[in-house]
Amino acid sequence: MKAKIHVTFKEGVLDPQGKAVRNALGSLGFDGIDRVRQGKFIEIDLQENDAEKARSSVKEMCEQLLANTVIENYAIDIIE
């Protein structure tokens, strides 16, 4: 079983890397970009066979380590 986790800044949190990417894209001639938000993608291979147990375990991982829940949101996809 595999877990795919997307971690992004919460709305309203400044994203200096996203702003730098947006500016760089504009400098390269890519027009029409209003905003870029940058985040993290984490993929974990799990030995668990029960999808709900896997989701629960990965949620705990996110809450304790993978995401700073004060300023970040996370989304979990479990692939069987």
DADAGI-V714790 format. One record per residue. RES is the residue in three letters. SS is DSSP state (H for helix, E for strand, - for the rest). Layout:
RES;SS
RES;SS
This chain:
MET;-
LYS;E
ALA;E
LYS;E
ILE;E
HIS;E
VAL;E
THR;E
PHE;E
LYS;-
GLU;-
GLY;-
VAL;-
LEU;-
ASP;-
PRO;H
GLN;H
GLY;H
LYS;H
ALA;H
VAL;H
ARG;H
ASN;H
ALA;H
LEU;H
GLY;H
SER;H
LEU;-
GLY;-
PHE;-
ASP;-
GLY;-
ILE;-
ASP;-
ARG;-
VAL;-
ARG;-
GLN;-
GLY;-
LYS;E
PHE;E
ILE;E
GLU;E
ILE;E
ASP;E
LEU;-
GLN;-
GLU;-
ASN;-
ASP;-
ALA;H
GLU;H
LYS;H
ALA;H
ARG;H
SER;H
SER;H
VAL;H
LYS;H
GLU;H
MET;H
CYS;H
GLU;H
GLN;H
LEU;H
LEU;H
ALA;-
ASN;-
THR;-
VAL;-
ILE;-
GLU;E
ASN;E
TYR;E
ALA;E
ILE;E
ASP;E
ILE;E
ILE;E
GLU;-
